[in-house]
Amino acid sequence: MTAQTFLYYMAGLKGIPKRRAREEIDRLLEVTNLSGVRHRRLGGFSGGMRQRVLLAQALLGDPRVVILDEPTAGLDPKERIRIRNFIADLSRDRIVLLATHIVSDIESVSDRILMLKRGRAVGLDTPENLIADVSQRVPRSVVPGRFSLEDVYLYHLGE
């Protein structure tokens, strides 16, 4: 199946009329930088290209809430930054729920963070407030220098 065929298939499953689907698919392929490979088979795509196709299909129908699970996993650094920037742009006009273990991805795109440990919320706030809270609880001798969101993550995991 090609990228374009896959997106038309997903648009059909979502009940998007064909004319609207064509417009959205063209726009999403452009936004995800996949216009030039729309007729290539997905099996020949790199991991980053597949991630972008999946992002495009998630955006079909212009949902107000987008849920992404590990959207940058397995990507090279350049592609990770590109996808991260894309997600940050998405979050300007919709709610984006991002599940990931890559702390730098969270810090660069999130204005509110929910940290879970074994299914329980252990932190919910802005990155700045989460860092400030942990910096007051942990002695500087344990974590010298400025605290980071990774320190918050490790603190809540008990490490």
Z-matrix of the N, CA and C atoms (Angstrom, degrees):
N
C 1 1.450
C 2 1.534 1 108.42
N 3 1.304 2 116.79 1 139.01
C 4 1.462 3 120.79 2 177.62
C 5 1.530 4 109.53 3 -85.31
N 6 1.328 5 115.78 4 166.67
C 7 1.458 6 121.02 5 178.69
C 8 1.526 7 110.12 6 -59.20
N 9 1.306 8 117.10 7 -45.54
C 10 1.459 9 120.85 8 -178.37
C 11 1.526 10 110.86 9 -65.36
N 12 1.324 11 117.28 10 -43.99
C 13 1.464 12 121.04 11 179.01
C 14 1.519 13 111.01 12 -60.96
N 15 1.327 14 115.97 13 -42.68
C 16 1.459 15 120.85 14 178.21
C 17 1.526 16 110.55 15 -59.56
N 18 1.319 17 117.00 16 -44.95
C 19 1.461 18 120.45 17 -178.78
C 20 1.524 19 111.57 18 -66.44
N 21 1.342 20 117.89 19 -37.92
C 22 1.468 21 120.01 20 175.20
C 23 1.528 22 110.71 21 -64.90
N 24 1.308 23 116.67 22 -39.66
C 25 1.461 24 121.42 23 177.54
C 26 1.528 25 110.49 24 -60.31
N 27 1.341 26 116.27 25 -47.86
C 28 1.467 27 120.91 26 -179.65
C 29 1.532 28 111.08 27 -65.73
N 30 1.328 29 117.09 28 -37.45
C 31 1.469 30 120.43 29 177.25
C 32 1.527 31 109.90 30 -62.74
N 33 1.327 32 116.84 31 -39.19
C 34 1.463 33 120.54 32 177.19
C 35 1.517 34 111.75 33 -63.52
N 36 1.332 35 116.75 34 -42.24
C 37 1.465 36 120.55 35 177.96
C 38 1.526 37 111.24 36 -62.98
N 39 1.318 38 116.26 37 -32.37
C 40 1.462 39 120.68 38 -179.74
C 41 1.534 40 112.27 39 -84.66
N 42 1.326 41 117.07 40 -1.86
C 43 1.459 42 120.63 41 178.18
C 44 1.514 43 114.38 42 74.44
N 45 1.314 44 117.63 43 25.06
C 46 1.468 45 121.61 44 179.93
C 47 1.526 46 108.43 45 -82.66
N 48 1.335 47 118.67 46 126.04
C 49 1.467 48 121.10 47 178.92
C 50 1.537 49 111.34 48 -57.47
N 51 1.336 50 116.74 49 148.48
C 52 1.472 51 121.66 50 -172.68
C 53 1.523 52 113.82 51 -57.33
N 54 1.318 53 118.13 52 -42.98
C 55 1.466 54 120.50 53 -178.46
C 56 1.536 55 110.04 54 -62.67
N 57 1.331 56 115.41 55 -46.66
C 58 1.471 57 119.82 56 178.60
C 59 1.522 58 110.33 57 -65.01
N 60 1.339 59 116.99 58 -39.88
C 61 1.468 60 121.12 59 179.36
C 62 1.525 61 110.28 60 -59.65
N 63 1.319 62 117.16 61 -44.03
C 64 1.467 63 120.91 62 -179.37
C 65 1.527 64 110.53 63 -59.75
N 66 1.336 65 116.57 64 -45.50
C 67 1.461 66 120.59 65 179.81
C 68 1.527 67 111.35 66 -64.07
N 69 1.334 68 116.10 67 -45.09
C 70 1.466 69 120.16 68 -179.05
C 71 1.522 70 111.59 69 -65.76
N 72 1.316 71 116.60 70 -43.05
C 73 1.464 72 120.15 71 -178.70
C 74 1.519 73 110.38 72 -63.46
N 75 1.325 74 117.10 73 -44.42
C 76 1.470 75 119.76 74 177.40
C 77 1.526 76 110.75 75 -58.55
N 78 1.342 77 115.96 76 -45.41
C 79 1.475 78 120.46 77 -179.70
C 80 1.526 79 111.02 78 -64.90
N 81 1.320 80 117.80 79 -45.51
C 82 1.458 81 121.30 80 -177.11
C 83 1.529 82 112.13 81 -68.38
N 84 1.331 83 117.03 82 -36.58
C 85 1.472 84 119.08 83 175.91
C 86 1.524 85 110.11 84 -64.63
N 87 1.322 86 116.59 85 -35.66
C 88 1.465 87 120.33 86 177.00
C 89 1.526 88 110.47 87 -68.34
N 90 1.316 89 116.70 88 -48.26
C 91 1.462 90 121.87 89 -178.19
C 92 1.533 91 111.83 90 -60.85
N 93 1.316 92 116.45 91 -38.05
C 94 1.474 93 120.91 92 -178.57
C 95 1.530 94 112.47 93 -89.11
N 96 1.314 95 116.18 94 6.92
C 97 1.460 96 122.09 95 177.50
C 98 1.533 97 111.81 96 60.87
N 99 1.336 98 115.91 97 41.57
C 100 1.463 99 120.65 98 -179.53
C 101 1.529 100 112.85 99 -122.05
N 102 1.318 101 117.91 100 8.52
C 103 1.468 102 120.50 101 -178.46
C 104 1.520 103 112.35 102 -56.84
N 105 1.313 104 116.03 103 -40.92
C 106 1.456 105 120.57 104 -176.95
C 107 1.517 106 114.74 105 -71.31
N 108 1.326 107 117.23 106 -12.66
C 109 1.475 108 120.43 107 -178.52
C 110 1.532 109 111.19 108 -120.97
N 111 1.313 110 116.76 109 18.47
C 112 1.467 111 120.71 110 -176.49
C 113 1.519 112 113.39 111 -58.02
N 114 1.338 113 118.13 112 -27.18
C 115 1.466 114 121.54 113 -177.62
C 116 1.527 115 113.08 114 -99.18
N 117 1.328 116 116.85 115 3.85
C 118 1.475 117 119.97 116 176.17
C 119 1.511 118 110.01 117 -84.00
N 120 1.324 119 114.76 118 149.44
C 121 1.464 120 119.98 119 179.06
C 122 1.523 121 110.06 120 -72.33
N 123 1.326 122 114.89 121 141.03
C 124 1.463 123 121.00 122 -179.29
C 125 1.526 124 111.97 123 -59.90
N 126 1.320 125 117.64 124 -30.80
C 127 1.459 126 121.51 125 -179.38
C 128 1.526 127 113.57 126 -60.63
N 129 1.319 128 117.18 127 -23.15
C 130 1.456 129 121.22 128 178.93
C 131 1.520 130 113.69 129 -95.53
N 132 1.331 131 117.46 130 3.59
C 133 1.454 132 121.56 131 -178.30
C 134 1.526 133 111.27 132 -80.17
N 135 1.327 134 115.77 133 149.63
C 136 1.465 135 121.09 134 172.30
C 137 1.527 136 108.31 135 -73.90
N 138 1.316 137 116.62 136 169.77
C 139 1.463 138 121.23 137 178.17
C 140 1.516 139 111.90 138 -58.66
N 141 1.319 140 116.72 139 -42.28
C 142 1.461 141 120.65 140 179.88
C 143 1.519 142 112.28 141 -64.86
N 144 1.323 143 116.34 142 -39.08
C 145 1.463 144 119.88 143 178.65
C 146 1.529 145 110.39 144 -66.62
N 147 1.311 146 116.69 145 -39.62
C 148 1.469 147 120.11 146 177.81
C 149 1.528 148 110.58 147 -64.09
N 150 1.327 149 116.02 148 -41.09
C 151 1.466 150 119.58 149 178.06
C 152 1.531 151 110.28 150 -60.01
N 153 1.318 152 116.72 151 -41.12
C 154 1.465 153 120.15 152 -179.34
C 155 1.526 154 111.57 153 -68.48
N 156 1.343 155 117.36 154 -36.31
C 157 1.469 156 119.81 155 175.83
C 158 1.519 157 109.48 156 -63.50
N 159 1.330 158 116.59 157 -41.56
C 160 1.460 159 120.28 158 179.39
C 161 1.532 160 111.20 159 -66.36
N 162 1.317 161 117.16 160 -36.59
C 163 1.467 162 120.09 161 174.72
C 164 1.529 163 110.06 162 -63.51
N 165 1.318 164 116.43 163 -43.39
C 166 1.468 165 120.48 164 179.29
C 167 1.528 166 110.26 165 -60.18
N 168 1.329 167 117.46 166 -44.73
C 169 1.463 168 118.68 167 -178.99
C 170 1.519 169 111.33 168 -67.81
N 171 1.327 170 117.54 169 -32.30
C 172 1.465 171 120.02 170 177.68
C 173 1.526 172 110.95 171 -66.14
N 174 1.318 173 117.25 172 -26.89
C 175 1.466 174 121.72 173 -177.26
C 176 1.521 175 113.52 174 -91.37
N 177 1.332 176 117.31 175 -7.48
C 178 1.459 177 119.72 176 176.37
C 179 1.529 178 109.60 177 -58.99
N 180 1.294 179 116.37 178 133.32
C 181 1.460 180 120.52 179 -178.79
C 182 1.511 181 112.83 180 89.24
N 183 1.314 182 117.28 181 1.90
C 184 1.463 183 123.83 182 177.76
C 185 1.527 184 112.74 183 50.33
N 186 1.340 185 116.93 184 59.84
C 187 1.464 186 119.94 185 -177.85
C 188 1.523 187 111.55 186 -67.15
N 189 1.323 188 116.25 187 148.03
C 190 1.463 189 121.54 188 178.16
C 191 1.519 190 110.85 189 -80.36
N 192 1.329 191 117.00 190 -21.73
C 193 1.459 192 122.33 191 177.93
C 194 1.520 193 107.85 192 -126.57
N 195 1.338 194 116.10 193 129.74
C 196 1.463 195 121.94 194 178.26
C 197 1.524 196 107.39 195 -121.93
N 198 1.329 197 115.68 196 128.26
C 199 1.463 198 120.92 197 179.25
C 200 1.527 199 107.99 198 -110.98
N 201 1.327 200 115.84 199 122.02
C 202 1.459 201 121.85 200 -177.43
C 203 1.525 202 109.53 201 -121.39
N 204 1.321 203 116.32 202 130.55
C 205 1.451 204 121.82 203 179.86
C 206 1.523 205 108.87 204 -113.45
N 207 1.320 206 116.20 205 112.37
C 208 1.468 207 122.86 206 178.58
C 209 1.535 208 111.89 207 50.58
N 210 1.332 209 118.47 208 53.38
C 211 1.461 210 119.90 209 -174.76
C 212 1.533 211 114.69 210 -67.93
N 213 1.328 212 118.61 211 -15.98
C 214 1.465 213 119.46 212 -179.98
C 215 1.528 214 112.71 213 -111.68
N 216 1.325 215 116.93 214 6.54
C 217 1.468 216 120.25 215 -179.31
C 218 1.533 217 110.26 216 -61.39
N 219 1.307 218 115.89 217 132.77
C 220 1.455 219 121.54 218 176.54
C 221 1.515 220 115.36 219 78.83
N 222 1.317 221 117.79 220 7.49
C 223 1.464 222 119.97 221 -179.02
C 224 1.523 223 110.51 222 -94.04
N 225 1.327 224 115.38 223 151.74
C 226 1.459 225 118.70 224 174.41
C 227 1.530 226 108.18 225 -72.62
N 228 1.340 227 117.22 226 162.40
C 229 1.473 228 120.13 227 -174.74
C 230 1.527 229 114.59 228 -55.10
N 231 1.310 230 117.76 229 -40.68
C 232 1.462 231 120.83 230 -179.08
C 233 1.525 232 110.71 231 -64.90
N 234 1.314 233 116.43 232 -43.99
C 235 1.464 234 120.79 233 -179.96
C 236 1.530 235 110.84 234 -69.91
N 237 1.329 236 117.21 235 -35.23
C 238 1.471 237 120.90 236 177.69
C 239 1.527 238 110.20 237 -60.65
N 240 1.318 239 116.85 238 -44.72
C 241 1.467 240 120.85 239 179.43
C 242 1.522 241 110.24 240 -64.04
N 243 1.317 242 116.36 241 -42.15
C 244 1.471 243 120.96 242 179.87
C 245 1.526 244 110.81 243 -60.69
N 246 1.333 245 117.49 244 -47.21
C 247 1.466 246 121.89 245 179.91
C 248 1.532 247 110.08 246 -66.80
N 249 1.321 248 116.62 247 -40.53
C 250 1.465 249 121.21 248 178.79
C 251 1.532 250 110.62 249 -59.77
N 252 1.326 251 116.77 250 -44.30
C 253 1.467 252 120.85 251 178.32
C 254 1.530 253 110.80 252 -63.96
N 255 1.315 254 115.98 253 -39.08
C 256 1.451 255 121.57 254 178.21
C 257 1.536 256 109.90 255 -61.63
N 258 1.327 257 116.71 256 -44.45
C 259 1.466 258 121.41 257 179.11
C 260 1.532 259 110.26 258 -64.18
N 261 1.313 260 117.23 259 -41.40
C 262 1.466 261 120.64 260 178.09
C 263 1.528 262 110.32 261 -60.37
N 264 1.327 263 117.36 262 -41.74
C 265 1.464 264 120.77 263 177.22
C 266 1.528 265 111.39 264 -63.19
N 267 1.333 266 116.32 265 -41.11
C 268 1.468 267 120.93 266 178.70
C 269 1.518 268 111.55 267 -58.37
N 270 1.307 269 116.02 268 -39.75
C 271 1.466 270 120.87 269 -172.31
C 272 1.528 271 112.84 270 -72.18
N 273 1.292 272 117.69 271 -5.39
C 274 1.461 273 119.81 272 179.48
C 275 1.527 274 112.40 273 -70.52
N 276 1.349 275 116.56 274 -30.95
C 277 1.466 276 118.46 275 -176.32
C 278 1.527 277 113.77 276 -128.82
N 279 1.328 278 116.66 277 19.30
C 280 1.461 279 120.97 278 176.41
C 281 1.518 280 109.17 279 -160.54
N 282 1.291 281 116.26 280 168.00
C 283 1.461 282 120.94 281 176.81
C 284 1.524 283 107.91 282 -87.64
N 285 1.320 284 116.45 283 128.42
C 286 1.456 285 121.41 284 176.80
C 287 1.527 286 107.78 285 -119.25
N 288 1.325 287 115.07 286 119.17
C 289 1.461 288 121.04 287 174.89
C 290 1.521 289 106.45 288 -99.84
N 291 1.312 290 115.96 289 122.34
C 292 1.457 291 122.26 290 -173.45
C 293 1.518 292 108.99 291 -120.89
N 294 1.312 293 116.32 292 119.16
C 295 1.461 294 121.01 293 175.78
C 296 1.524 295 107.64 294 -105.81
N 297 1.330 296 116.05 295 122.56
C 298 1.462 297 119.63 296 -179.09
C 299 1.518 298 109.99 297 -161.96
N 300 1.330 299 114.73 298 159.19
C 301 1.459 300 121.41 299 173.87
C 302 1.525 301 110.65 300 -103.59
N 303 1.326 302 116.60 301 -1.17
C 304 1.454 303 121.35 302 -177.88
C 305 1.526 304 107.92 303 -90.42
N 306 1.324 305 115.00 304 97.88
C 307 1.462 306 121.56 305 -171.51
C 308 1.526 307 112.02 306 -60.03
N 309 1.307 308 118.14 307 -37.86
C 310 1.465 309 119.69 308 -179.01
C 311 1.528 310 111.43 309 -63.48
N 312 1.329 311 117.72 310 -30.97
C 313 1.463 312 120.27 311 176.06
C 314 1.518 313 110.59 312 -65.41
N 315 1.320 314 115.81 313 -42.67
C 316 1.463 315 120.69 314 -178.92
C 317 1.526 316 110.31 315 -64.33
N 318 1.314 317 115.73 316 -48.17
C 319 1.461 318 121.30 317 -175.48
C 320 1.522 319 111.66 318 -61.80
N 321 1.331 320 116.74 319 -33.85
C 322 1.460 321 118.98 320 -175.12
C 323 1.528 322 114.04 321 -83.81
N 324 1.335 323 118.42 322 -16.06
C 325 1.468 324 118.91 323 -176.55
C 326 1.522 325 114.43 324 -122.73
N 327 1.315 326 119.23 325 -7.73
C 328 1.462 327 120.88 326 -171.25
C 329 1.518 328 113.20 327 -104.31
N 330 1.329 329 115.21 328 139.57
C 331 1.455 330 118.75 329 171.54
C 332 1.528 331 110.66 330 -104.87
N 333 1.331 332 117.62 331 -14.54
C 334 1.463 333 122.67 332 172.33
C 335 1.519 334 107.60 333 -140.63
N 336 1.314 335 115.12 334 140.94
C 337 1.463 336 120.55 335 -175.56
C 338 1.522 337 109.48 336 -128.34
N 339 1.325 338 114.48 337 134.64
C 340 1.456 339 121.76 338 171.89
C 341 1.518 340 106.56 339 -113.34
N 342 1.328 341 116.74 340 118.22
C 343 1.463 342 121.27 341 178.24
C 344 1.521 343 108.35 342 -102.08
N 345 1.334 344 114.97 343 130.72
C 346 1.453 345 121.11 344 -179.63
C 347 1.520 346 110.36 345 -115.01
N 348 1.317 347 115.44 346 143.09
C 349 1.454 348 122.22 347 173.23
C 350 1.521 349 106.76 348 -134.16
N 351 1.325 350 115.37 349 114.55
C 352 1.465 351 121.55 350 -177.65
C 353 1.524 352 111.89 351 53.59
N 354 1.326 353 115.97 352 41.51
C 355 1.451 354 121.48 353 176.53
C 356 1.515 355 115.83 354 81.37
N 357 1.324 356 117.80 355 1.45
C 358 1.467 357 121.27 356 179.78
C 359 1.524 358 110.04 357 -112.21
N 360 1.323 359 114.96 358 140.35
C 361 1.465 360 120.31 359 177.45
C 362 1.523 361 109.20 360 -69.89
N 363 1.337 362 116.39 361 125.87
C 364 1.466 363 121.27 362 176.95
C 365 1.522 364 111.41 363 -116.05
N 366 1.307 365 116.96 364 -5.76
C 367 1.455 366 121.28 365 177.45
C 368 1.515 367 110.06 366 -167.09
N 369 1.321 368 116.46 367 134.84
C 370 1.458 369 122.02 368 176.51
C 371 1.515 370 107.91 369 -147.98
N 372 1.337 371 116.12 370 108.69
C 373 1.460 372 120.01 371 -179.67
C 374 1.521 373 108.56 372 -177.57
N 375 1.318 374 115.84 373 -171.77
C 376 1.461 375 121.21 374 174.09
C 377 1.529 376 107.83 375 -74.03
N 378 1.326 377 117.98 376 156.72
C 379 1.466 378 119.10 377 176.37
C 380 1.524 379 112.06 378 -55.36
N 381 1.333 380 116.68 379 -41.18
C 382 1.460 381 120.95 380 -178.07
C 383 1.527 382 111.55 381 -62.83
N 384 1.326 383 116.64 382 -44.10
C 385 1.467 384 120.32 383 -179.26
C 386 1.525 385 112.02 384 -69.65
N 387 1.314 386 117.51 385 -36.75
C 388 1.467 387 120.23 386 176.76
C 389 1.524 388 110.46 387 -63.39
N 390 1.325 389 116.54 388 -41.38
C 391 1.469 390 121.38 389 178.96
C 392 1.524 391 109.88 390 -66.15
N 393 1.343 392 116.72 391 -44.82
C 394 1.469 393 120.38 392 -179.64
C 395 1.523 394 110.94 393 -61.60
N 396 1.325 395 117.22 394 -41.14
C 397 1.462 396 121.24 395 -179.66
C 398 1.526 397 111.24 396 -62.09
N 399 1.313 398 117.16 397 -47.64
C 400 1.468 399 120.14 398 -178.75
C 401 1.521 400 110.63 399 -69.97
N 402 1.323 401 117.58 400 -34.57
C 403 1.470 402 119.26 401 -179.79
C 404 1.527 403 111.23 402 -64.76
N 405 1.329 404 117.39 403 -26.05
C 406 1.467 405 120.63 404 176.27
C 407 1.526 406 112.12 405 -79.36
N 408 1.329 407 117.19 406 -22.64
C 409 1.468 408 121.79 407 -176.67
C 410 1.523 409 113.44 408 -91.91
N 411 1.331 410 116.91 409 -26.60
C 412 1.465 411 121.20 410 -173.79
C 413 1.525 412 109.28 411 -108.09
N 414 1.322 413 118.18 412 127.23
C 415 1.472 414 120.32 413 178.85
C 416 1.526 415 111.31 414 -62.54
N 417 1.308 416 116.57 415 143.83
C 418 1.472 417 122.34 416 178.58
C 419 1.527 418 111.87 417 -56.63
N 420 1.322 419 116.81 418 -29.30
C 421 1.474 420 118.91 419 -179.30
C 422 1.523 421 111.27 420 -65.98
N 423 1.346 422 117.25 421 -25.48
C 424 1.466 423 120.83 422 179.27
C 425 1.528 424 110.20 423 -77.86
N 426 1.332 425 116.28 424 -43.01
C 427 1.467 426 121.69 425 179.14
C 428 1.524 427 107.18 426 -128.00
N 429 1.332 428 117.02 427 91.55
C 430 1.463 429 119.17 428 -178.66
C 431 1.532 430 111.49 429 -67.72
N 432 1.330 431 114.80 430 149.69
C 433 1.462 432 119.67 431 178.00
C 434 1.511 433 111.97 432 82.96
N 435 1.321 434 115.34 433 -161.31
C 436 1.463 435 122.54 434 -177.72
C 437 1.527 436 110.26 435 -75.45
N 438 1.326 437 116.42 436 138.07
C 439 1.458 438 121.16 437 176.01
C 440 1.523 439 109.28 438 -75.80
N 441 1.316 440 115.45 439 149.62
C 442 1.456 441 121.11 440 178.63
C 443 1.527 442 109.26 441 -123.57
N 444 1.305 443 115.36 442 173.27
C 445 1.456 444 119.66 443 175.99
C 446 1.532 445 110.71 444 -65.40
N 447 1.314 446 116.95 445 -29.57
C 448 1.474 447 119.76 446 175.20
C 449 1.523 448 110.62 447 -63.42
N 450 1.331 449 117.63 448 -38.43
C 451 1.465 450 120.81 449 176.25
C 452 1.529 451 110.29 450 -62.46
N 453 1.329 452 117.15 451 -39.77
C 454 1.462 453 121.62 452 177.89
C 455 1.525 454 109.62 453 -62.48
N 456 1.310 455 115.88 454 -45.75
C 457 1.473 456 122.35 455 179.48
C 458 1.526 457 109.87 456 -59.02
N 459 1.312 458 117.46 457 -48.35
C 460 1.472 459 121.55 458 179.86
C 461 1.526 460 111.36 459 -65.57
N 462 1.317 461 116.90 460 -38.30
C 463 1.452 462 120.73 461 178.37
C 464 1.534 463 110.26 462 -59.69
N 465 1.309 464 116.31 463 -47.38
C 466 1.463 465 120.28 464 -177.46
C 467 1.520 466 112.94 465 -71.95
N 468 1.324 467 117.02 466 -23.58
C 469 1.466 468 119.67 467 175.76
C 470 1.515 469 111.45 468 -82.28
N 471 1.320 470 115.26 469 -9.73
C 472 1.452 471 119.09 470 179.07
C 473 1.511 472 113.64 471 83.19
N 474 1.332 473 116.88 472 24.74
C 475 1.464 474 120.98 473 -179.68
C 476 1.521 475 110.89 474 -110.85
